[in-house]
Amino acid sequence: MDPLLIAALLAGLVALAAVLGLAHRRASGRVRARPVSSVERIDPASLVSGAALGAAATVVQFSTEYCSRCPGVHRMLDALARERDGVVHLDVDLTHRADLADRFRVLQTPTLLVLDADGVARSRLSGAPARSVVLDELDRLLERIP
């Protein structure tokens, strides 16, 4: 086989991989708003023993033992919960809880659900979100509270 053809094929594969990687990175950490008609209330005690909802909001983080980005997201969310009155952060390990992964349709970790004071999921973030994205979602939710 011609070395020039091989080099061209390899360059094409590298370019394709780069484009796919950038597309994946762009989609990761994006917010999907939940419709207001979605009124399934999530009991935090069913996720984490003894857990309670925050007075204003609860951020549920689904993670696994093997998730490399989850510890950093956990630290960020803990800090945000300490900074914001009435906000609680719950970390749910799905490693041995396939039932929860099915129930909440978690396909990647971390996945976050932002719950209102009643336990209704108002937004969902898949992948590792930027701090500003989580802050925007909390601000949007807290603005609804009278």
N, C-alpha and C positions, 0 to 999 in steps of 0.2 A: 504494500500500500504506500502511496505517496506521502512523505512526511509533511508536506504542505497541507494536504487534505486532512491528515490527522490533527495538525495544529489548528486548522480552521474549525474542525468538529469540536475539539476541546474548548476553544475560545467561545464557540456558540453555546456549549453546555454551561460554561462558567457564567456567561451573560444571562442565560435562562435562569440559572440558580439564583443569581443576584436579584433579578426582577421578582422571582417568586418569594425570596426572602424579604425584600422590601415590602411587597404586598402583604405578607403575613404580619410583619412588624407594624404596618400601618393599621391593620384591622385589630391587632391586639390592644387591649386596654380601652376599647371604645365602649360607649354607653348605649344601652338599648333601654329606652323608657318603657315601662310597663303600662298597659292601658289602665285608666282609672277604673274601668269596669271590672278589672281583676281584683276580686275582694277576698281571695283565699288568705286567711290569717295564718301566720306561721307562729307556732308556739316554740319559743327559744329553748324551753326545757326539753323538747323532743330532739333538739340538735346537740345541746351541751347540758349535761346534768346540772340542775340548779340555776341555770341561766334565766335572766329576766330581760324584758324589753327596756330600752332606754326611754326616758321620759319624752325625748324629742325624736330620736332616730336610733336605729340599730344597724350596724354594718356587719353582715355575716360574710366571713371569708371561708370559702371551701378550699382546702389544700390537701396535700398528701405528703407522706414522709419523703418522697423522692423528688418533690418539686424544688428546683434550685432557686426560683424567684420568690417563693412563698415567705421565707424568713424576712426578707427585706420589706415585702408588702405588709407583713405582720407588724414589724417595728413602726412603719409609717402610720398604719391604722391605729395602733395603740397610742401613738403620739397625738394623732388627731382627736381621738376619743378623750384624752386627757385635756386637750385644749378647748374642747367644745362642751359646754354644759348640756347634760341630758343625752349625750351620745355615747352609746356602748358599742364595743367591738367584740364580736364572737368569732373564734377560729374553730372551724369544724374540720377534723381530720377524716378524710374519706377513704384512707388506705384500707380500712377494714369495714367500711360502711357503704357497700355498693348499692344498698337500698336507697340511701340518701342521694347518691349520684344519679340514680334513675329518677327518683321523685323530682329532683330539681333540674334534671337534664344537664348535668355538668359534664362537659366534654373535654375541658382543659382546666388546669389549675395554674394560678389562682383564678377563681371566679367569685365575684362579690355580688351580694344582694343588698340593696339599701332599703331598709324597712322603715315605715313611718311609725308613729307612736302606738298605733293599733296592731302592728305586726304585718301590715300589708306591704308586699314588695312593690316599690315604686320605680326602681331601676335596677339594671343588671349590667355588670361589667365583666367581660371575659378577658383574661390575660392580666398582665401586671400594669395597672393604670398609673399615670402620673399623679403626683400629689394634687396638682391643680384640678385635675378631672374629678377626683373624689371630693375636694372642697367645693367645686361647683355644684355637684349633685347634692351635697349636704345643705349648701346655701339655698338651692332651689327647693328642697324639701322643707327646710326650716322657715322659709318665707310663707309657706302655706299655713303654718300654725298661727292662730289668732293671738 
